[in-house]
Amino acid sequence: MHRSHIAVLFLLLVSWHAAHAGTAIPDTIAQRVTACVACHGKEGRAASDGYYPRIAGKPAGYLYNQLINFREGKRTYPIMTAMLDNLSDAYLREIAQYFADQHPPYPAPQPTQVDAAQLERGRQLVHEGDKSRNIPACIACHGARMTGVAPAIPGLIGLPRDYLLGQIGAWKIGTRHAAAPDCMAQVVEKLSGEDIGAVTAWLAAQSVPSDPSPLPASAVRLPLECGSLKQGAK
């Protein structure tokens, strides 16, 4: 077993023991997601290691999609799959809504070692895309402030660069999937390694806006058809 898996299992066991040690356990959704916050941090605000992402405040439809994707193997992480394997769709929606309703403060942006030219390339891809390669701007789907769009498009501001690199890289090599048509996979296929490095560096260097809530669906007109929107809206 990978060391990270062992560490997670240890955290879950410690969390369970602390929650059950000689006290009556309230049957609330906050109590039932104790295993989630063991990795994702209090209220889902993210762990300090940059590996487990912030899930607090993400659109409920997006979080639901990811829970479904882990349960069904479209996203690969054995511990998540094992935890979700026997949970119903209705329960996953309840978990997703709980974390969507949490709004703890964001940490300050990470310091970056990337040069100005690479950051500018990242800004261009985020705001303008690359028409010569038919790459849409990130804001075309994720919103002008990159805080996401309800009901199922996540914000990308406030996430650590390591996590962004890991997830975009997973799409690039085909180990992460979404409901068909997988619009993110179509975009990432056209990005070079340099593009991915520039975009993630720029995103991780940005401050989260004072209002980080997702935009309403009516605020954007997507450049691609995305199966995740249909899945998250069910």
C-alpha positions as CSV (number, residue, x, y, z in Angstrom):
1,M,0.0,0.0,0.0
2,H,1.3,3.5,-0.9
3,R,2.4,5.6,2.1
4,S,-0.2,8.3,1.4
5,H,-2.9,5.6,1.6
6,I,-1.6,4.4,4.9
7,A,-1.5,8.0,6.2
8,V,-5.1,8.6,5.2
9,L,-6.3,5.4,6.7
10,F,-4.5,6.3,10.0
11,L,-6.2,9.7,10.0
12,L,-9.6,8.1,9.4
13,L,-9.1,5.7,12.2
14,V,-8.0,8.5,14.6
15,S,-10.9,10.6,13.5
16,W,-13.4,7.7,14.1
17,H,-11.9,6.9,17.5
18,A,-12.1,10.6,18.6
19,A,-15.6,10.8,17.5
20,H,-16.8,7.6,19.2
21,A,-14.7,7.8,22.5
22,G,-17.3,7.6,25.3
23,T,-19.8,10.1,23.9
24,A,-23.2,9.9,22.3
25,I,-22.8,10.6,18.6
26,P,-25.2,13.1,17.0
27,D,-26.8,11.9,13.8
28,T,-26.0,15.0,11.7
29,I,-24.5,15.4,8.3
30,A,-21.6,17.4,9.9
31,Q,-20.8,14.3,12.0
32,R,-21.2,11.9,9.1
33,V,-18.6,13.7,7.0
34,T,-15.9,13.4,9.7
35,A,-14.0,11.0,7.5
36,C,-14.1,13.6,4.7
37,V,-12.6,16.4,6.8
38,A,-9.8,14.1,8.0
39,C,-8.2,14.7,4.6
40,H,-9.9,17.8,3.2
41,G,-9.6,19.9,6.3
42,K,-12.1,21.5,8.6
43,E,-15.3,22.4,6.7
44,G,-13.5,21.1,3.6
45,R,-11.2,24.1,3.5
46,A,-8.2,21.9,2.2
47,A,-5.2,20.3,3.8
48,S,-1.9,22.2,4.1
49,D,0.0,19.7,2.0
50,G,-1.5,20.8,-1.3
51,Y,-2.6,17.3,-2.2
52,Y,-6.2,17.2,-0.9
53,P,-8.2,20.0,-2.5
54,R,-10.6,22.5,-1.0
55,I,-14.1,21.3,-1.5
56,A,-15.8,24.0,0.6
57,G,-18.0,26.3,-1.4
58,K,-17.7,24.4,-4.7
59,P,-20.9,24.0,-6.7
60,A,-23.0,21.2,-5.3
61,G,-23.5,19.7,-8.8
62,Y,-19.7,19.6,-9.3
63,L,-19.0,17.9,-6.0
64,Y,-21.8,15.4,-6.6
65,N,-20.2,14.6,-10.0
66,Q,-16.9,13.9,-8.5
67,L,-18.3,11.6,-5.8
68,I,-20.1,9.7,-8.6
69,N,-16.9,9.6,-10.7
70,F,-14.9,8.2,-7.8
71,R,-17.6,5.7,-7.0
72,E,-17.8,4.5,-10.6
73,G,-14.0,4.6,-11.3
74,K,-13.8,7.6,-13.6
75,R,-11.5,9.1,-11.1
76,T,-8.9,6.8,-9.6
77,Y,-8.1,6.9,-5.9
78,P,-8.8,3.6,-4.0
79,I,-9.6,5.1,-0.6
80,M,-12.3,7.4,-2.1
81,T,-13.7,4.6,-4.1
82,A,-13.9,2.3,-1.1
83,M,-15.5,5.0,1.1
84,L,-18.2,5.7,-1.5
85,D,-18.8,2.3,-3.0
86,N,-22.0,1.5,-1.1
87,L,-23.4,5.1,-0.8
88,S,-26.6,6.0,-2.6
89,D,-26.9,8.8,-5.1
90,A,-29.2,10.6,-2.6
91,Y,-26.6,10.4,0.1
92,L,-23.9,11.7,-2.2
93,R,-26.1,14.7,-3.0
94,E,-26.5,15.4,0.7
95,I,-22.7,15.3,1.2
96,A,-22.1,17.5,-1.8
97,Q,-24.7,20.1,-0.6
98,Y,-23.2,20.1,2.8
99,F,-19.7,21.1,1.5
100,A,-21.1,23.5,-1.1
101,D,-22.7,25.4,1.8
102,Q,-19.4,25.8,3.7
103,H,-17.5,29.1,3.2
104,P,-14.4,29.2,5.4
105,P,-11.7,31.8,4.4
106,Y,-9.2,31.1,1.7
107,P,-5.4,31.1,2.4
108,A,-3.1,33.6,0.8
109,P,-1.8,32.7,-2.7
110,Q,1.3,30.5,-2.8
111,P,4.7,32.2,-3.6
112,T,5.8,31.4,-7.1
113,Q,9.2,30.8,-8.7
114,V,7.9,31.2,-12.2
115,D,9.2,34.0,-14.4
116,A,7.1,36.8,-15.7
117,A,6.9,35.5,-19.3
118,Q,5.5,32.2,-18.1
119,L,2.9,33.9,-15.9
120,E,1.9,36.1,-18.8
121,R,1.4,33.0,-21.0
122,G,-0.8,31.5,-18.3
123,R,-2.8,34.7,-18.0
124,Q,-3.4,34.7,-21.8
125,L,-4.6,31.1,-21.8
126,V,-6.9,31.7,-18.9
127,H,-8.4,34.9,-20.3
128,E,-8.0,34.6,-24.0
129,G,-7.3,31.0,-24.9
130,D,-5.3,30.3,-28.1
131,K,-7.5,30.7,-31.2
132,S,-4.7,29.3,-33.5
133,R,-5.0,25.9,-31.8
134,N,-8.7,26.1,-31.0
135,I,-8.2,26.3,-27.3
136,P,-11.0,28.2,-25.5
137,A,-10.2,30.6,-22.6
138,C,-10.5,29.0,-19.2
139,I,-12.9,31.8,-18.2
140,A,-15.3,30.7,-21.0
141,C,-16.3,27.8,-18.8
142,H,-15.1,28.5,-15.3
143,G,-16.4,32.1,-15.2
144,A,-14.8,35.5,-15.5
145,R,-13.5,35.4,-12.0
146,M,-12.6,31.7,-12.3
147,T,-14.8,31.0,-9.3
148,G,-16.9,28.5,-11.1
149,V,-20.4,28.4,-12.5
150,A,-23.5,26.7,-11.0
151,P,-24.5,24.0,-10.9
152,A,-21.5,21.9,-11.9
153,I,-18.4,23.9,-13.0
154,P,-15.8,24.3,-10.3
155,G,-13.7,27.4,-9.5
156,L,-10.0,27.1,-10.0
157,I,-8.9,30.1,-8.0
158,G,-7.5,29.2,-4.5
159,L,-6.3,25.7,-5.4
160,P,-2.6,24.8,-4.9
161,R,-0.5,24.5,-8.0
162,D,0.5,20.9,-7.2
163,Y,-3.1,19.9,-7.1
164,L,-3.9,21.7,-10.4
165,L,-0.9,20.1,-12.1
166,G,-2.0,16.6,-10.8
167,Q,-5.6,16.9,-12.0
168,I,-4.8,18.4,-15.4
169,G,-2.0,15.9,-15.8
170,A,-4.5,13.1,-15.0
171,W,-6.7,14.2,-17.8
172,K,-3.7,14.5,-20.1
173,I,-2.6,10.9,-19.6
174,G,-6.2,9.6,-19.5
175,T,-6.5,8.5,-15.9
176,R,-9.2,11.1,-15.0
177,H,-12.5,11.1,-16.9
178,A,-15.9,12.9,-16.7
179,A,-19.3,12.2,-18.1
180,A,-19.3,12.2,-21.9
181,P,-18.8,14.3,-23.8
182,D,-15.8,15.0,-21.6
183,C,-15.2,18.7,-22.5
184,M,-12.2,19.1,-20.1
185,A,-10.4,16.1,-21.8
186,Q,-11.0,17.7,-25.2
187,V,-9.4,21.0,-24.0
188,V,-6.4,19.4,-22.2
189,E,-5.6,17.2,-25.2
190,K,-4.6,20.4,-27.0
191,L,-2.5,21.8,-24.2
192,S,1.3,21.3,-24.2
193,G,3.2,20.7,-21.0
194,E,4.4,24.3,-21.1
195,D,0.8,25.5,-21.4
196,I,-0.2,23.4,-18.4
197,G,2.7,24.7,-16.3
198,A,1.9,28.3,-17.2
199,V,-1.8,28.1,-16.5
200,T,-1.4,26.4,-13.2
201,A,1.4,28.9,-12.1
202,W,-0.8,31.8,-12.9
203,L,-3.9,30.4,-11.2
204,A,-2.1,29.5,-8.0
205,A,-0.6,33.0,-7.8
206,Q,-4.0,34.8,-7.8
207,S,-5.9,36.1,-4.8
208,V,-9.4,34.8,-4.4
209,P,-12.0,37.6,-5.0
210,S,-14.0,39.0,-2.1
211,D,-17.0,37.1,-3.4
212,P,-15.8,33.6,-4.4
213,S,-19.3,32.2,-5.0
214,P,-20.0,30.5,-8.4
215,L,-21.7,32.5,-11.1
216,P,-25.2,31.6,-12.1
217,A,-25.6,29.3,-15.2
218,S,-27.0,32.1,-17.2
219,A,-23.7,34.1,-16.9
220,V,-21.8,31.9,-19.4
221,R,-22.3,30.4,-22.8
222,L,-20.1,27.3,-23.0
223,P,-17.9,26.9,-26.0
224,L,-18.2,23.1,-25.8
225,E,-20.9,20.6,-24.8
226,C,-20.2,19.1,-21.4
227,G,-21.7,15.9,-20.1
228,S,-20.9,16.9,-16.5
229,L,-23.5,19.6,-16.6
230,K,-26.2,17.1,-17.4
231,Q,-24.9,14.7,-14.7
232,G,-24.7,17.3,-12.0
233,A,-28.1,18.8,-12.8
234,K,-30.0,15.4,-12.4
